[in-house]
Amino acid sequence: MENIKVEITGTEKSAAVENSAPEQTSRRDFMKLMGASLGAAGIMSMVPMGTRASAWAGGSDAPELKEVKVGFIPLTDCASVVIASVMKFDEKYGIKIIPSKEASWAAVRDKMVNGELHAAHVLYGLVYGVHLGIGGQKKDMSVLMTLNNNGQAITLSNQLRDKGVTTGAALKKLVDTEKRDYTFAQTFPTGTHAMWLYYWLASNGINPLSDVKTITVPPPQMVANMRVGNMDGFCVGEPWNNRAIYDKIGFTTATTQDIWKDHPEKVLGCTAEFAQRYPNTARALIMAVLEASKFIDEMSNRRKVAEIIADKSYVNCPVDVIDQRLEGKYEDGLGKKWNDPNYMKFCNDGAVNFPYLSDGMWFLTQHKRWGLLKTDPDYLGVAKQINRIDLYKQAASQVKVPVPKDAMRSSKLIDGKVWDGKDPKGYAASFKVRA
């Protein structure tokens, strides 16, 4: 019998704290590096005054830390963190990334907050939730960059398929006519998968808070829970949707790129304290991950990437299950096959990685929509606090990744609503299906 873990975030205690925090380079070593050189001064002279971080004024942009412990969850989109380490892009920028496989998003949250992790591959909405105190302990947080767009999905059980439910409209009809508890899983209450699941259900006239039951389950446990009948459907990142098809227990009813083309997904997150205390390290981390992101986005490299992350140290899943959707080759488990141009993207010439203010604000509008926030926050102000566009621009310039001119972008979602960040309060209040 498999061990099944259903995670109740907010009541679950965090994983045990390790005996000591990650080692840090001594201040003495850092001061030695500061002295040096005309090279550092030359670099300084090329940086516009308005973009200089305070640490640069010391005369050195050398990373303050040599080892950076970065948490991740076993998902396809952890690839850029893993590849930055395995392919040694990190060494190019004077750091060593130590990837740390975590059991749940709650564990990632707790370990970032208490300092066991320097940074993490993490849910966009988790970072915003922690910053506002709605996703656990309140802590000022930072988004250094976006890691990927697209590539998640909503899986329904074969039991629903056997009742004729393959679409959202058919699910709505069943929920209305055959009364019982319908259970759907997401991965963290303020996270991306919860918001995609809620948005998809609501676009089909189903209130996720009253018409069905939602539970929180760590991504690697989704398939096992569905196998034993704990849920009717789930929203999670790959490869676990494709794994459900591979194991013949479910099918894909919608991809998240169907809900929002080129949507933001995971980010490289850290505490605000880390970014402020170690800005050079944060920049080096961004640069290493950007290099990895460019590597992954070369389609000729994707099979190799799948082979690396399939290892039990990382995702622990068959290579073919990972590689199929990583290369944009989709099948839904019902007989349909297609090549999706909106597959998971990691760089796309920098369009993926820029931490758009409007992306962060969107998650706040959904937190307000579903009652996680009781009042409207300062949407733009919060996004400016969290998204470290300054650090990102500095890093991107060094690795020659283009930066968009505007920190806001516009998108049309599955229900026809356009999100552009211009009226977040009005947008949050505009939905008929809400808390």
HELIX and SHEET records of a PDB file:
HELIX    1   1 ARG A   27  MET A   34  1                                   8    
HELIX    2   2 LEU A   38  MET A   46  1                                   9    
HELIX    3   3 MET A   49  THR A   51  5                                   3    
HELIX    4   4 SER A   54  GLY A   58  5                                   5    
HELIX    5   5 THR A   76  CYS A   78  5                                   3    
HELIX    6   6 ALA A   79  VAL A   86  1                                   8    
HELIX    7   7 GLU A   91  TYR A   93  5                                   3    
HELIX    8   8 TRP A  105  ASN A  114  1                                  10    
HELIX    9   9 TYR A  124  LEU A  132  1                                   9    
HELIX   10  10 ASN A  158  ASP A  162  1                                   5    
HELIX   11  11 GLY A  168  THR A  177  1                                  10    
HELIX   12  12 THR A  192  SER A  203  1                                  12    
HELIX   13  13 PRO A  219  GLN A  221  5                                   3    
HELIX   14  14 MET A  222  ARG A  227  1                                   6    
HELIX   15  15 TRP A  240  TYR A  246  1                                   7    
HELIX   16  16 THR A  256  ILE A  259  1                                   4    
HELIX   17  17 ALA A  272  ARG A  277  1                                   6    
HELIX   18  18 PRO A  279  ILE A  296  1                                  18    
HELIX   19  19 MET A  299  ASN A  301  5                                   3    
HELIX   20  20 ARG A  302  ILE A  309  1                                   8    
HELIX   21  21 VAL A  319  LEU A  326  1                                   8    
HELIX   22  22 LEU A  357  ARG A  369  1                                  13    
HELIX   23  23 TYR A  379  ILE A  386  1                                   8    
HELIX   24  24 ILE A  389  GLN A  398  1                                  10    
HELIX   25  25 PRO A  424  ALA A  428  1                                   5    
SHEET    1   A 5 LYS A  96  LYS A 101  0                                        
SHEET    2   A 5 GLU A  67  PHE A  72  1                                        
SHEET    3   A 5 ALA A 119  LEU A 123  1                                        
SHEET    4   A 5 LYS A 266  THR A 271 -1                                        
SHEET    5   A 5 MET A 141  THR A 146 -1                                        
SHEET    1   B 5 LYS A 213  THR A 216  0                                        
SHEET    2   B 5 THR A 183  GLN A 186  1                                        
SHEET    3   B 5 GLY A 233  GLY A 237  1                                        
SHEET    4   B 5 GLN A 152  SER A 157 -1                                        
SHEET    5   B 5 GLY A 250  THR A 255 -1                                        
SHEET    1   C 2 LYS A 329  GLU A 331  0                                        
SHEET    2   C 2 LYS A 337  ASN A 339 -1                                        
SHEET    1   D 2 SER A 411  LYS A 412  0                                        
SHEET    2   D 2 VAL A 418  TRP A 419 -1                                        
END                                                                             
